[in-house]
Amino acid sequence: MKYTQSLIYLFFCLFSVNASLAHEVAHNPISANGSWSNKSGSTLNIKRSKNNVLSGTFTPTQSVHKPCIGVPVPITGFINGNGISISMNFETCGSPNTVSLLGKIDGKNMHIMLLEQSGDNYRWNDKTIASDILIKN
């Protein structure tokens, strides 16, 4: 009997916690909106639409292609829960580079994996994979 009571109590506690978390996520969705920056000072400005599509700009403070430093480039992306994906290209500053970010938002931190492909119109010359943390300003 005590074992059954313990299981019922455990089930009730777990159900209450899950219901509380589900209510929190439904009423307080993860906010990607705003300005984010990394340790090197690059900034990511995000606007989230009602259908979870992201738009905004990314302004790098470092780049192999020097004319892109300090130039905001447009981004597009999507958020699903705390998962986030963003894509951008650097054509606006004369670079053939394309960057994809994939990660998750954890409070005021965005943990990302970055894939950068560079090349010309005919072939990919280089691929870079890195990780970073952006902090909400």
Secondary structure, DSSP 8 states (H G I E B T S, - for coil): -HHHHHHHHHHHHHHHHHHHHHHHHHHS-----EEEE-TT--EEEEEE-TTSEEEEEEE-S--SSGGGTT--EEEEEEEETTEEEEEEE-GGGT---EEEEEEEEETTEEEEEEEEEEE-SS-EEEEEEEEEEEEE-
